[in-house]
Amino acid sequence: MNIVFLAGLLDQLVNQAAKMRYMFGGQVKIPLVVRLYLRGAGGSCPPCPSHACSYMHFPGSRLVAAATPHDVKGLLFTAIEDENPVTLH
């Protein structure tokens, strides 16, 4: 994934989607699921191997990571039902 694209995505998720629920006092639902596929070594710059870790530090957004294909299926269904933005990594 292009790092410039990922930075733009992070900006949109953090400054708009994650904060919307708080800005409107919980009256607005933001059911958004973003599925990220980031390669390991060689997929990004050496000092920042996983930009997805940035998502977990912002209130209103959720970051989930699966260990097995079965976990991906369960986490995806749970993320779809969630009322907050979820990033599945």
Jmol script that loads the backbone (N, CA, C; Angstrom):
load data "model"
ATOM      1  N   MET A   1       0.848  -1.169   0.000  1.00  0.00           N
ATOM      2  CA  MET A   1       0.000   0.000   0.000  1.00  0.00           C
ATOM      3  C   MET A   1       0.894   1.232   0.000  1.00  0.00           C
ATOM      4  N   ASN A   2       0.511   2.193  -0.729  1.00  0.00           N
ATOM      5  CA  ASN A   2       1.259   3.438  -0.810  1.00  0.00           C
ATOM      6  C   ASN A   2       1.164   4.187   0.512  1.00  0.00           C
ATOM      7  N   ILE A   3       2.298   4.625   1.044  1.00  0.00           N
ATOM      8  CA  ILE A   3       2.321   5.305   2.338  1.00  0.00           C
ATOM      9  C   ILE A   3       1.579   6.631   2.278  1.00  0.00           C
ATOM     10  N   VAL A   4       1.635   7.316   1.148  1.00  0.00           N
ATOM     11  CA  VAL A   4       0.912   8.583   1.005  1.00  0.00           C
ATOM     12  C   VAL A   4      -0.591   8.335   1.087  1.00  0.00           C
ATOM     13  N   PHE A   5      -1.056   7.275   0.451  1.00  0.00           N
ATOM     14  CA  PHE A   5      -2.472   6.923   0.524  1.00  0.00           C
ATOM     15  C   PHE A   5      -2.874   6.593   1.952  1.00  0.00           C
ATOM     16  N   LEU A   6      -2.038   5.846   2.652  1.00  0.00           N
ATOM     17  CA  LEU A   6      -2.332   5.461   4.027  1.00  0.00           C
ATOM     18  C   LEU A   6      -2.386   6.676   4.950  1.00  0.00           C
ATOM     19  N   ALA A   7      -1.502   7.653   4.728  1.00  0.00           N
ATOM     20  CA  ALA A   7      -1.522   8.878   5.537  1.00  0.00           C
ATOM     21  C   ALA A   7      -2.813   9.657   5.298  1.00  0.00           C
ATOM     22  N   GLY A   8      -3.256   9.723   4.059  1.00  0.00           N
ATOM     23  CA  GLY A   8      -4.527  10.385   3.756  1.00  0.00           C
ATOM     24  C   GLY A   8      -5.704   9.662   4.370  1.00  0.00           C
ATOM     25  N   LEU A   9      -5.659   8.342   4.354  1.00  0.00           N
ATOM     26  CA  LEU A   9      -6.711   7.541   4.973  1.00  0.00           C
ATOM     27  C   LEU A   9      -6.745   7.768   6.477  1.00  0.00           C
ATOM     28  N   LEU A  10      -5.574   7.803   7.095  1.00  0.00           N
ATOM     29  CA  LEU A  10      -5.492   8.048   8.534  1.00  0.00           C
ATOM     30  C   LEU A  10      -6.098   9.399   8.886  1.00  0.00           C
ATOM     31  N   ASP A  11      -5.817  10.409   8.078  1.00  0.00           N
ATOM     32  CA  ASP A  11      -6.375  11.740   8.315  1.00  0.00           C
ATOM     33  C   ASP A  11      -7.897  11.720   8.252  1.00  0.00           C
ATOM     34  N   GLN A  12      -8.452  11.065   7.248  1.00  0.00           N
ATOM     35  CA  GLN A  12      -9.910  11.001   7.109  1.00  0.00           C
ATOM     36  C   GLN A  12     -10.557  10.228   8.254  1.00  0.00           C
ATOM     37  N   LEU A  13      -9.960   9.095   8.635  1.00  0.00           N
ATOM     38  CA  LEU A  13     -10.536   8.290   9.709  1.00  0.00           C
ATOM     39  C   LEU A  13     -10.479   8.999  11.055  1.00  0.00           C
ATOM     40  N   VAL A  14      -9.349   9.634  11.340  1.00  0.00           N
ATOM     41  CA  VAL A  14      -9.157  10.249  12.651  1.00  0.00           C
ATOM     42  C   VAL A  14      -9.905  11.571  12.763  1.00  0.00           C
ATOM     43  N   ASN A  15      -9.768  12.437  11.788  1.00  0.00           N
ATOM     44  CA  ASN A  15     -10.324  13.780  11.886  1.00  0.00           C
ATOM     45  C   ASN A  15     -11.788  13.869  11.504  1.00  0.00           C
ATOM     46  N   GLN A  16     -12.325  12.852  10.878  1.00  0.00           N
ATOM     47  CA  GLN A  16     -13.736  12.911  10.530  1.00  0.00           C
ATOM     48  C   GLN A  16     -14.519  11.746  11.119  1.00  0.00           C
ATOM     49  N   ALA A  17     -14.248  10.544  10.676  1.00  0.00           N
ATOM     50  CA  ALA A  17     -15.066   9.399  11.076  1.00  0.00           C
ATOM     51  C   ALA A  17     -15.006   9.118  12.573  1.00  0.00           C
ATOM     52  N   ALA A  18     -13.819   9.074  13.170  1.00  0.00           N
ATOM     53  CA  ALA A  18     -13.704   8.710  14.581  1.00  0.00           C
ATOM     54  C   ALA A  18     -14.261   9.784  15.505  1.00  0.00           C
ATOM     55  N   LYS A  19     -14.126  11.037  15.129  1.00  0.00           N
ATOM     56  CA  LYS A  19     -14.576  12.131  15.997  1.00  0.00           C
ATOM     57  C   LYS A  19     -16.058  12.460  15.853  1.00  0.00           C
ATOM     58  N   MET A  20     -16.685  12.038  14.764  1.00  0.00           N
ATOM     59  CA  MET A  20     -18.086  12.402  14.507  1.00  0.00           C
ATOM     60  C   MET A  20     -19.021  11.971  15.626  1.00  0.00           C
ATOM     61  N   ARG A  21     -18.852  10.758  16.113  1.00  0.00           N
ATOM     62  CA  ARG A  21     -19.729  10.257  17.168  1.00  0.00           C
ATOM     63  C   ARG A  21     -19.619  11.109  18.423  1.00  0.00           C
ATOM     64  N   TYR A  22     -18.406  11.567  18.752  1.00  0.00           N
ATOM     65  CA  TYR A  22     -18.212  12.417  19.923  1.00  0.00           C
ATOM     66  C   TYR A  22     -18.735  13.831  19.678  1.00  0.00           C
ATOM     67  N   MET A  23     -18.560  14.325  18.471  1.00  0.00           N
ATOM     68  CA  MET A  23     -18.989  15.692  18.151  1.00  0.00           C
ATOM     69  C   MET A  23     -20.510  15.837  18.237  1.00  0.00           C
ATOM     70  N   PHE A  24     -21.238  14.771  17.931  1.00  0.00           N
ATOM     71  CA  PHE A  24     -22.691  14.816  17.955  1.00  0.00           C
ATOM     72  C   PHE A  24     -23.282  14.130  19.182  1.00  0.00           C
ATOM     73  N   GLY A  25     -22.495  13.943  20.206  1.00  0.00           N
ATOM     74  CA  GLY A  25     -22.982  13.408  21.468  1.00  0.00           C
ATOM     75  C   GLY A  25     -23.495  11.979  21.394  1.00  0.00           C
ATOM     76  N   GLY A  26     -22.949  11.175  20.513  1.00  0.00           N
ATOM     77  CA  GLY A  26     -23.370   9.784  20.398  1.00  0.00           C
ATOM     78  C   GLY A  26     -24.646   9.573  19.614  1.00  0.00           C
ATOM     79  N   GLN A  27     -25.214  10.632  19.043  1.00  0.00           N
ATOM     80  CA  GLN A  27     -26.464  10.502  18.303  1.00  0.00           C
ATOM     81  C   GLN A  27     -26.257  10.015  16.872  1.00  0.00           C
ATOM     82  N   VAL A  28     -25.036  10.108  16.370  1.00  0.00           N
ATOM     83  CA  VAL A  28     -24.725   9.711  15.003  1.00  0.00           C
ATOM     84  C   VAL A  28     -23.959   8.393  15.028  1.00  0.00           C
ATOM     85  N   LYS A  29     -24.341   7.472  14.174  1.00  0.00           N
ATOM     86  CA  LYS A  29     -23.636   6.202  14.056  1.00  0.00           C
ATOM     87  C   LYS A  29     -22.722   6.267  12.833  1.00  0.00           C
ATOM     88  N   ILE A  30     -21.518   5.749  12.982  1.00  0.00           N
ATOM     89  CA  ILE A  30     -20.556   5.723  11.883  1.00  0.00           C
ATOM     90  C   ILE A  30     -20.156   4.257  11.641  1.00  0.00           C
ATOM     91  N   PRO A  31     -21.016   3.471  11.007  1.00  0.00           N
ATOM     92  CA  PRO A  31     -20.680   2.066  10.764  1.00  0.00           C
ATOM     93  C   PRO A  31     -19.750   1.930   9.559  1.00  0.00           C
ATOM     94  N   LEU A  32     -18.459   2.003   9.809  1.00  0.00           N
ATOM     95  CA  LEU A  32     -17.457   1.988   8.747  1.00  0.00           C
ATOM     96  C   LEU A  32     -16.428   0.911   9.054  1.00  0.00           C
ATOM     97  N   VAL A  33     -16.138   0.070   8.066  1.00  0.00           N
ATOM     98  CA  VAL A  33     -15.117  -0.959   8.226  1.00  0.00           C
ATOM     99  C   VAL A  33     -14.057  -0.741   7.159  1.00  0.00           C
ATOM    100  N   VAL A  34     -12.809  -0.603   7.591  1.00  0.00           N
ATOM    101  CA  VAL A  34     -11.680  -0.450   6.679  1.00  0.00           C
ATOM    102  C   VAL A  34     -10.806  -1.678   6.830  1.00  0.00           C
ATOM    103  N   ARG A  35     -10.578  -2.363   5.749  1.00  0.00           N
ATOM    104  CA  ARG A  35      -9.737  -3.568   5.764  1.00  0.00           C
ATOM    105  C   ARG A  35      -8.383  -3.196   5.194  1.00  0.00           C
ATOM    106  N   LEU A  36      -7.339  -3.274   6.017  1.00  0.00           N
ATOM    107  CA  LEU A  36      -5.987  -2.956   5.587  1.00  0.00           C
ATOM    108  C   LEU A  36      -5.199  -4.235   5.388  1.00  0.00           C
ATOM    109  N   TYR A  37      -4.453  -4.259   4.325  1.00  0.00           N
ATOM    110  CA  TYR A  37      -3.508  -5.339   4.111  1.00  0.00           C
ATOM    111  C   TYR A  37      -2.144  -4.696   3.918  1.00  0.00           C
ATOM    112  N   LEU A  38      -1.300  -4.787   4.924  1.00  0.00           N
ATOM    113  CA  LEU A  38       0.033  -4.201   4.865  1.00  0.00           C
ATOM    114  C   LEU A  38       1.043  -5.329   4.850  1.00  0.00           C
ATOM    115  N   ARG A  39       1.922  -5.315   3.878  1.00  0.00           N
ATOM    116  CA  ARG A  39       2.940  -6.345   3.796  1.00  0.00           C
ATOM    117  C   ARG A  39       3.959  -6.153   4.905  1.00  0.00           C
ATOM    118  N   GLY A  40       4.684  -7.205   5.197  1.00  0.00           N
ATOM    119  CA  GLY A  40       5.714  -7.147   6.233  1.00  0.00           C
ATOM    120  C   GLY A  40       6.951  -6.429   5.757  1.00  0.00           C
ATOM    121  N   ALA A  41       8.084  -7.062   5.845  1.00  0.00           N
ATOM    122  CA  ALA A  41       9.362  -6.444   5.478  1.00  0.00           C
ATOM    123  C   ALA A  41       9.342  -6.024   4.015  1.00  0.00           C
ATOM    124  N   GLY A  42       9.776  -4.804   3.775  1.00  0.00           N
ATOM    125  CA  GLY A  42       9.825  -4.283   2.422  1.00  0.00           C
ATOM    126  C   GLY A  42       8.533  -3.630   1.987  1.00  0.00           C
ATOM    127  N   GLY A  43       7.489  -3.732   2.771  1.00  0.00           N
ATOM    128  CA  GLY A  43       6.211  -3.145   2.395  1.00  0.00           C
ATOM    129  C   GLY A  43       6.064  -1.700   2.802  1.00  0.00           C
ATOM    130  N   SER A  44       6.915  -1.229   3.666  1.00  0.00           N
ATOM    131  CA  SER A  44       6.850   0.167   4.091  1.00  0.00           C
ATOM    132  C   SER A  44       8.252   0.621   4.481  1.00  0.00           C
ATOM    133  N   CYS A  45       8.354   1.843   4.909  1.00  0.00           N
ATOM    134  CA  CYS A  45       9.673   2.363   5.244  1.00  0.00           C
ATOM    135  C   CYS A  45      10.197   1.711   6.529  1.00  0.00           C
ATOM    136  N   PRO A  46      11.495   1.498   6.670  1.00  0.00           N
ATOM    137  CA  PRO A  46      12.052   0.796   7.837  1.00  0.00           C
ATOM    138  C   PRO A  46      11.719   1.406   9.199  1.00  0.00           C
ATOM    139  N   PRO A  47      11.704   2.743   9.370  1.00  0.00           N
ATOM    140  CA  PRO A  47      11.411   3.252  10.721  1.00  0.00           C
ATOM    141  C   PRO A  47       9.962   3.066  11.142  1.00  0.00           C
ATOM    142  N   CYS A  48       9.046   2.855  10.194  1.00  0.00           N
ATOM    143  CA  CYS A  48       7.625   2.763  10.534  1.00  0.00           C
ATOM    144  C   CYS A  48       7.020   1.528   9.877  1.00  0.00           C
ATOM    145  N   PRO A  49       7.300   0.327  10.405  1.00  0.00           N
ATOM    146  CA  PRO A  49       6.852  -0.893   9.736  1.00  0.00           C
ATOM    147  C   PRO A  49       5.348  -1.101   9.752  1.00  0.00           C
ATOM    148  N   SER A  50       4.632  -0.529  10.682  1.00  0.00           N
ATOM    149  CA  SER A  50       3.187  -0.724  10.716  1.00  0.00           C
ATOM    150  C   SER A  50       2.489   0.582  11.068  1.00  0.00           C
ATOM    151  N   HIS A  51       1.982   1.245  10.047  1.00  0.00           N
ATOM    152  CA  HIS A  51       1.263   2.498  10.273  1.00  0.00           C
ATOM    153  C   HIS A  51      -0.098   2.252  10.908  1.00  0.00           C
ATOM    154  N   ALA A  52      -0.603   1.052  10.808  1.00  0.00           N
ATOM    155  CA  ALA A  52      -1.912   0.744  11.369  1.00  0.00           C
ATOM    156  C   ALA A  52      -1.926   0.914  12.882  1.00  0.00           C
ATOM    157  N   CYS A  53      -0.786   0.787  13.530  1.00  0.00           N
ATOM    158  CA  CYS A  53      -0.718   0.958  14.982  1.00  0.00           C
ATOM    159  C   CYS A  53      -1.108   2.373  15.405  1.00  0.00           C
ATOM    160  N   SER A  54      -1.004   3.328  14.499  1.00  0.00           N
ATOM    161  CA  SER A  54      -1.397   4.701  14.811  1.00  0.00           C
ATOM    162  C   SER A  54      -2.888   4.797  15.109  1.00  0.00           C
ATOM    163  N   TYR A  55      -3.684   3.937  14.478  1.00  0.00           N
ATOM    164  CA  TYR A  55      -5.138   4.005  14.646  1.00  0.00           C
ATOM    165  C   TYR A  55      -5.592   3.743  16.070  1.00  0.00           C
ATOM    166  N   MET A  56      -4.883   2.926  16.808  1.00  0.00           N
ATOM    167  CA  MET A  56      -5.360   2.533  18.135  1.00  0.00           C
ATOM    168  C   MET A  56      -5.218   3.629  19.177  1.00  0.00           C
ATOM    169  N   HIS A  57      -4.570   4.725  18.847  1.00  0.00           N
ATOM    170  CA  HIS A  57      -4.361   5.792  19.820  1.00  0.00           C
ATOM    171  C   HIS A  57      -5.408   6.900  19.733  1.00  0.00           C
ATOM    172  N   PHE A  58      -6.388   6.769  18.869  1.00  0.00           N
ATOM    173  CA  PHE A  58      -7.388   7.817  18.687  1.00  0.00           C
ATOM    174  C   PHE A  58      -8.739   7.367  19.227  1.00  0.00           C
ATOM    175  N   PRO A  59      -9.355   8.192  20.068  1.00  0.00           N
ATOM    176  CA  PRO A  59     -10.664   7.818  20.602  1.00  0.00           C
ATOM    177  C   PRO A  59     -11.712   7.744  19.497  1.00  0.00           C
ATOM    178  N   GLY A  60     -12.592   6.784  19.612  1.00  0.00           N
ATOM    179  CA  GLY A  60     -13.670   6.631  18.649  1.00  0.00           C
ATOM    180  C   GLY A  60     -13.366   5.651  17.538  1.00  0.00           C
ATOM    181  N   SER A  61     -12.123   5.262  17.383  1.00  0.00           N
ATOM    182  CA  SER A  61     -11.785   4.287  16.351  1.00  0.00           C
ATOM    183  C   SER A  61     -11.310   3.001  17.013  1.00  0.00           C
ATOM    184  N   ARG A  62     -11.505   1.913  16.315  1.00  0.00           N
ATOM    185  CA  ARG A  62     -11.100   0.610  16.840  1.00  0.00           C
ATOM    186  C   ARG A  62     -10.170  -0.050  15.829  1.00  0.00           C
ATOM    187  N   LEU A  63      -9.191  -0.726  16.349  1.00  0.00           N
ATOM    188  CA  LEU A  63      -8.251  -1.474  15.521  1.00  0.00           C
ATOM    189  C   LEU A  63      -8.278  -2.919  15.977  1.00  0.00           C
ATOM    190  N   VAL A  64      -8.526  -3.825  15.043  1.00  0.00           N
ATOM    191  CA  VAL A  64      -8.518  -5.248  15.378  1.00  0.00           C
ATOM    192  C   VAL A  64      -7.571  -5.966  14.430  1.00  0.00           C
ATOM    193  N   ALA A  65      -6.908  -6.980  14.939  1.00  0.00           N
ATOM    194  CA  ALA A  65      -5.983  -7.768  14.132  1.00  0.00           C
ATOM    195  C   ALA A  65      -6.256  -9.247  14.386  1.00  0.00           C
ATOM    196  N   ALA A  66      -6.285 -10.002  13.331  1.00  0.00           N
ATOM    197  CA  ALA A  66      -6.602 -11.424  13.430  1.00  0.00           C
ATOM    198  C   ALA A  66      -5.346 -12.271  13.286  1.00  0.00           C
ATOM    199  N   ALA A  67      -5.377 -13.441  13.917  1.00  0.00           N
ATOM    200  CA  ALA A  67      -4.245 -14.354  13.833  1.00  0.00           C
ATOM    201  C   ALA A  67      -4.494 -15.472  12.828  1.00  0.00           C
ATOM    202  N   THR A  68      -5.743 -15.842  12.640  1.00  0.00           N
ATOM    203  CA  THR A  68      -6.073 -16.945  11.738  1.00  0.00           C
ATOM    204  C   THR A  68      -7.185 -16.513  10.778  1.00  0.00           C
ATOM    205  N   PRO A  69      -7.385 -17.216   9.684  1.00  0.00           N
ATOM    206  CA  PRO A  69      -8.491 -16.898   8.783  1.00  0.00           C
ATOM    207  C   PRO A  69      -9.855 -16.985   9.469  1.00  0.00           C
ATOM    208  N   HIS A  70      -9.997 -17.909  10.405  1.00  0.00           N
ATOM    209  CA  HIS A  70     -11.253 -18.020  11.147  1.00  0.00           C
ATOM    210  C   HIS A  70     -11.491 -16.765  11.978  1.00  0.00           C
ATOM    211  N   ASP A  71     -10.425 -16.217  12.569  1.00  0.00           N
ATOM    212  CA  ASP A  71     -10.538 -14.966  13.330  1.00  0.00           C
ATOM    213  C   ASP A  71     -10.949 -13.806  12.436  1.00  0.00           C
ATOM    214  N   VAL A  72     -10.425 -13.772  11.217  1.00  0.00           N
ATOM    215  CA  VAL A  72     -10.777 -12.701  10.281  1.00  0.00           C
ATOM    216  C   VAL A  72     -12.270 -12.708  10.018  1.00  0.00           C
ATOM    217  N   LYS A  73     -12.813 -13.883   9.797  1.00  0.00           N
ATOM    218  CA  LYS A  73     -14.254 -13.994   9.527  1.00  0.00           C
ATOM    219  C   LYS A  73     -15.065 -13.476  10.713  1.00  0.00           C
ATOM    220  N   GLY A  74     -14.728 -13.920  11.915  1.00  0.00           N
ATOM    221  CA  GLY A  74     -15.462 -13.475  13.098  1.00  0.00           C
ATOM    222  C   GLY A  74     -15.309 -11.990  13.364  1.00  0.00           C
ATOM    223  N   LEU A  75     -14.093 -11.480  13.225  1.00  0.00           N
ATOM    224  CA  LEU A  75     -13.861 -10.058  13.453  1.00  0.00           C
ATOM    225  C   LEU A  75     -14.555  -9.197  12.402  1.00  0.00           C
ATOM    226  N   LEU A  76     -14.607  -9.674  11.169  1.00  0.00           N
ATOM    227  CA  LEU A  76     -15.282  -8.914  10.117  1.00  0.00           C
ATOM    228  C   LEU A  76     -16.775  -8.794  10.393  1.00  0.00           C
ATOM    229  N   PHE A  77     -17.408  -9.888  10.786  1.00  0.00           N
ATOM    230  CA  PHE A  77     -18.839  -9.822  11.112  1.00  0.00           C
ATOM    231  C   PHE A  77     -19.096  -8.924  12.318  1.00  0.00           C
ATOM    232  N   THR A  78     -18.237  -8.979  13.312  1.00  0.00           N
ATOM    233  CA  THR A  78     -18.385  -8.123  14.485  1.00  0.00           C
ATOM    234  C   THR A  78     -18.155  -6.662  14.125  1.00  0.00           C
ATOM    235  N   ALA A  79     -17.175  -6.402  13.263  1.00  0.00           N
ATOM    236  CA  ALA A  79     -16.891  -5.027  12.842  1.00  0.00           C
ATOM    237  C   ALA A  79     -18.056  -4.436  12.060  1.00  0.00           C
ATOM    238  N   ILE A  80     -18.701  -5.236  11.243  1.00  0.00           N
ATOM    239  CA  ILE A  80     -19.849  -4.751  10.471  1.00  0.00           C
ATOM    240  C   ILE A  80     -20.987  -4.345  11.391  1.00  0.00           C
ATOM    241  N   GLU A  81     -21.174  -5.043  12.493  1.00  0.00           N
ATOM    242  CA  GLU A  81     -22.248  -4.734  13.426  1.00  0.00           C
ATOM    243  C   GLU A  81     -21.928  -3.558  14.352  1.00  0.00           C
ATOM    244  N   ASP A  82     -20.660  -3.165  14.436  1.00  0.00           N
ATOM    245  CA  ASP A  82     -20.253  -2.090  15.328  1.00  0.00           C
ATOM    246  C   ASP A  82     -20.721  -0.739  14.791  1.00  0.00           C
ATOM    247  N   GLU A  83     -21.028   0.178  15.680  1.00  0.00           N
ATOM    248  CA  GLU A  83     -21.502   1.509  15.304  1.00  0.00           C
ATOM    249  C   GLU A  83     -20.367   2.526  15.174  1.00  0.00           C
ATOM    250  N   ASN A  84     -19.141   2.112  15.409  1.00  0.00           N
ATOM    251  CA  ASN A  84     -17.970   2.972  15.318  1.00  0.00           C
ATOM    252  C   ASN A  84     -17.104   2.537  14.139  1.00  0.00           C
ATOM    253  N   PRO A  85     -16.204   3.415  13.683  1.00  0.00           N
ATOM    254  CA  PRO A  85     -15.273   2.999  12.640  1.00  0.00           C
ATOM    255  C   PRO A  85     -14.317   1.924  13.145  1.00  0.00           C
ATOM    256  N   VAL A  86     -14.147   0.875  12.366  1.00  0.00           N
ATOM    257  CA  VAL A  86     -13.276  -0.237  12.743  1.00  0.00           C
ATOM    258  C   VAL A  86     -12.257  -0.437  11.632  1.00  0.00           C
ATOM    259  N   THR A  87     -10.992  -0.579  12.011  1.00  0.00           N
ATOM    260  CA  THR A  87      -9.940  -0.899  11.060  1.00  0.00           C
ATOM    261  C   THR A  87      -9.508  -2.322  11.319  1.00  0.00           C
ATOM    262  N   LEU A  88      -9.671  -3.165  10.320  1.00  0.00           N
ATOM    263  CA  LEU A  88      -9.299  -4.573  10.425  1.00  0.00           C
ATOM    264  C   LEU A  88      -7.963  -4.747   9.737  1.00  0.00           C
ATOM    265  N   HIS A  89      -6.974  -5.125  10.522  1.00  0.00           N
ATOM    266  CA  HIS A  89      -5.600  -5.219  10.003  1.00  0.00           C
ATOM    267  C   HIS A  89      -5.174  -6.666   9.978  1.00  0.00           C
TER     268      HIS A  89
END
end "model"
wireframe off; spacefill off
backbone 0.3
color backbone group
